[in-house]
Amino acid sequence: MNWITSIPITMPDSLNKIYDIAIIGSGPAGFSASIYASRYKLSNIVFGNLLGGTISEAHKVCNYPGVSDISGYDLAMNFYNQSKDLGGEYSTEHIVDIKKEGDIFRLISDTQKEYFAKTVILGIGTNRNKLNLKEEDRFLGKGVSYCATCDAMFYKDKVVVVVGGSNAATMAASMLSEIAKKVYLIYRGTELRGEPMWIEEVEKKENIEIIFTTIVIGLEGEEKLERIKLSREYNSSEYLDTDGLFVEIGSVPNVDLANKLGLELDSHRYIKVKEDQSTSLEGVWAAGDCTSASNRFRQVVTAASEGSIAANSIFGYLRKGSSAYSTEIY
Ligand SMILES: Cc1cc2nc3c(=O)[nH]c(=O)nc-3n(C[C@H](O)[C@H](O)[C@H](O)COP(=O)(O)OP(=O)(O)OC[C@H]3O[C@@H](n4cnc5c(N)ncnc54)[C@H](O)[C@@H]3O)c2cc1C
């Protein structure tokens, strides 16, 4: 569904205006930052062509505090509407370039428009690695998932497949084994690579079957995923019936803009942040899945939390010229 075209979008006030904060990334981190910024009376604009970010792709979200069961799309719209009602602006443009010129940031969008801001929050998220199979996008939310923490409960007493061999995959298989009837853990290598504790955990579960030296080469089904095609030992192929396929082969941070700004990254290429979400460059904060914070627990609740901290820090920074956030405003 192309809902970007079906929602009323607040157009930017003026292209020459200098915003207090330019928020790059329209996910929970970005909109949470906007909500807090507006309440601090800081002018702000959120950029991003996927309104609501990654969570808008989730079939259901049942772990965001205060909302027991909501579609990812509806949660994303709630974030957007709250931000808009408080005065935050939103643009579907993608930011392709950013420069710091003196104390001001110049942002260039994919439509070649320029925007100016005193501070920047990067809430640019990560991209989950995909298998890059033909029907993968069609089955997203209909059998294909990239988040076992989020979607496991939809597979009670069902048969599921987890693809991957590292911690994310073994953790996902272990969690799913508590809910699903049968879990296949499919890995292209000859031995699992995760922490020994997690490997032991999956090896002792009776309903987990580990299949090595095998890759998924096809997805099939009518309305939803029904079976996958495997290539065992990379030559013979066969089918495996399954209700769900969890792709746990890692995610890649979006680092283009961070690199353009010369920000310090950690060894996994996430943006290094301090406890106030500030980065290595004065005037730039980062929040959500793209950062090294929140114990790397990449969820909506942590992204929203980091976004609010970034906005709070900027409020202190713009008011006092110090990035140390303060509780005295309460
Ligand atoms: C299928 C699925 C189900 C999930 N279910 C749950 C769940 O039930 N509960 C939960 O807590 N978490 C869930 N998650 C995880 C959750 O979606 C993320 O943790 C959360 O969205 C992170 O928010 P974020 O704002 O940091 O980044 P994102 O949501 O990834 O948003 C980043 C945004 O930035 C945009 N962007 C990137 N670069 C630019 C640029 N240069 N210019 C403009 N925009 C840019 C992207 O397009 C994207 O819209 C799920 C994830 C998936 C994939």
The ligand as an ORCA input file, in Angstrom:
! r2SCAN-3c Opt
* xyz 0 1
  C       9.375     -6.764     10.638
  C       9.819     -6.015     11.876
  C       9.050     -6.084     13.013
  C       9.454     -5.385     14.135
  N       8.637     -5.447     15.229
  C       9.002     -4.780     16.342
  C       8.162     -4.827     17.503
  O       7.118     -5.512     17.551
  N       8.549     -4.096     18.586
  C       9.692     -3.341     18.586
  O       9.950     -2.668     19.595
  N      10.510     -3.292     17.520
  C      10.203     -3.991     16.404
  N      11.023     -3.954     15.306
  C      12.263     -3.150     15.405
  C      11.920     -1.652     15.189
  O      11.272     -1.500     13.953
  C      13.170     -0.774     15.231
  O      13.895     -1.020     16.400
  C      12.798      0.712     15.188
  O      12.008      0.986     14.057
  C      14.035      1.599     15.171
  O      13.643      2.927     15.010
  P      14.618      4.042     14.404
  O      13.841      5.287     14.405
  O      15.904      4.003     15.081
  O      14.946      3.546     12.920
  P      13.977      3.137     11.692
  O      12.635      2.754     12.169
  O      14.747      2.158     10.933
  O      13.816      4.480     10.916
  C      14.871      5.078     10.249
  C      14.310      5.898      9.129
  O      15.317      6.742      8.600
  C      15.124      6.849      7.220
  N      16.355      7.322      6.617
  C      17.546      6.685      6.544
  N      18.447      7.463      5.916
  C      17.805      8.613      5.587
  C      18.205      9.795      4.888
  N      19.446      9.951      4.427
  N      17.276     10.767      4.697
  C      16.023     10.629      5.178
  N      15.600      9.522      5.838
  C      16.485      8.532      6.029
  C      14.720      5.438      6.829
  O      14.080      5.433      5.571
  C      13.792      5.083      7.961
  O      12.484      5.495      7.666
  C      10.654     -4.634     14.146
  C      11.440     -4.587     13.005
  C      11.027     -5.270     11.876
  C      11.867     -5.212     10.633
*
